[in-house]
Amino acid sequence: MTIPFQRLAADADPGVRRAVGRVLASGRFVLGPEVEAFERAFAASIGVAHAVGVASGTDAITLALAAAGIGPGDRVLTAAFSTGYTAIGIRHAGATPVFADVEPGSLCLDAGAAARALEEQEVRAIVPVHIFGGAGAGWGALLEIADRHRVPVIEDACQAHGARASGRALGSFGKAAAFSFYPTKNLGALGDAGLVATADEGLAARVRSLRSGAQGKRHHHLAPGWNSRLDEIQAAVLRERLPALPEGNRRRAALALRYRELLAGLPLRFVTPGPAVEGSSHLFVIRTAPRDALRAHLEAAGIDALVHYPAALTEQPAFSDAAVAGGTCPEAEAAAREVLSLPLHPGLAEREVERVAASVRAFFARGRPTEPVSE
Ligand SMILES: Cc1ncc(COP(=O)(O)O)c(C=O)c1O
């Protein structure tokens, strides 16, 4: 019996069937009442006044930056460890990314590295990444540094649905936040979907305009804008699924805790969301030096483990012209060699977690390389 990384089939989900049926009957397929209702529900769920649905998380980053006045010639500071789409989102706004290193424990942007970058570079915005649904030990310090330098924070909350820091929702701290509802996310659609969350009414209005070609009157474009409309089927599905998000996250957290108990004492480290952070447990990520051998061992045992992400942003050819704060990001680059995501989703059975953990234990028991991971 294999253990897949996730189980995403939705044919038997009554909420999905209800949602799709509603939209099919309505004859409204793009930016209609389902989008408006989902925007209101999602904004309320994280405690912000405005949410604007867009076509993807990448677009949410781009449009939030553009609506905050960031464009060509501007530099935007972000974490050197993330999916390439964070930097692509910055690029599509016309800006140039500046990468700074991450904390080794959470893999979130390191506040000290960010502070040094702000001294060294002229930066117009910071995009901290809530990687794996965490915020890091230095989250409070990072917000203070941004404030001191008067640089707006646009949170990349694409993996942080339902996560909280000091009791407050991630995605509600910055000037704006970008969410993705890619199907694998804790709150996932049946295709691509994203959203910009913000307390700023003017910024929300600008994103609303930019997502639809910056039209003033209908068919009169004031600027090129983007075509980044959210469709009704995705919004209806997300509306149906939103109420189950807290329970899904609790289940993920319980399974992650079980993994930690079962894997204690092995030559590996857990990536953690940071103190005072109730992460979304989007992924369960370990770090170990023999990562590739462990992954092959799990695969041979029928267990899907994935690498998020195999290269730091500093190592991606697409961003070779970006600035690197301090000239190098050793923590991000070391993490890219060591991270491994074990299966984790609300539908995973505890006995499956036990089987994965037993297989990881067997790998290390067989005299595989057990050199300690880099500190
Ligand atoms: C941290 C992060 N940023 C940005 C994105 C981009 O989102 P999307 O795939 O919806 O464009 C994703 C998801 O892929 C993500 O996980």
The ligand as an SDF file (V2000), in Angstrom:
LIG
                    3D

 16 16  0  0  0  0  0  0  0  0999 V2000
    4.9480   30.6790   -0.4620 C   0  0  0  0  0  0  0  0  0  0  0  0
    4.2250   30.7580   -1.7730 C   0  0  0  0  0  0  0  0  0  0  0  0
    4.2570   31.9140   -2.4680 N   0  0  0  0  0  0  0  0  0  0  0  0
    3.6300   32.0520   -3.6500 C   0  0  0  0  0  0  0  0  0  0  0  0
    2.9300   30.9940   -4.1990 C   0  0  0  0  0  0  0  0  0  0  0  0
    2.2720   31.1780   -5.5310 C   0  0  0  0  0  0  0  0  0  0  0  0
    0.9150   30.8550   -5.4880 O   0  0  0  0  0  0  0  0  0  0  0  0
    0.1800   30.3200   -6.8090 P   0  0  0  0  0  0  0  0  0  0  0  0
    0.7290   28.9630   -7.1050 O   0  0  0  0  0  0  0  0  0  0  0  0
   -1.2640   30.2790   -6.4200 O   0  0  0  0  0  0  0  0  0  0  0  0
    0.4500   31.3030   -7.8850 O   0  0  0  0  0  0  0  0  0  0  0  0
    2.8660   29.7770   -3.5210 C   0  0  0  0  0  0  0  0  0  0  0  0
    2.1390   28.6130   -4.0550 C   0  0  0  0  0  0  0  0  0  0  0  0
    2.5170   28.0040   -5.0030 O   0  0  0  0  0  0  0  0  0  0  0  0
    3.5360   29.6390   -2.2880 C   0  0  0  0  0  0  0  0  0  0  0  0
    3.5230   28.4950   -1.6180 O   0  0  0  0  0  0  0  0  0  0  0  0
  1  2  1  0
  2  3  1  0
  2 15  2  0
  3  4  2  0
  4  5  1  0
  5  6  1  0
  5 12  2  0
  6  7  1  0
  7  8  1  0
  8  9  2  0
  8 10  1  0
  8 11  1  0
 12 13  1  0
 12 15  1  0
 13 14  2  0
 15 16  1  0
M  END
$$$$
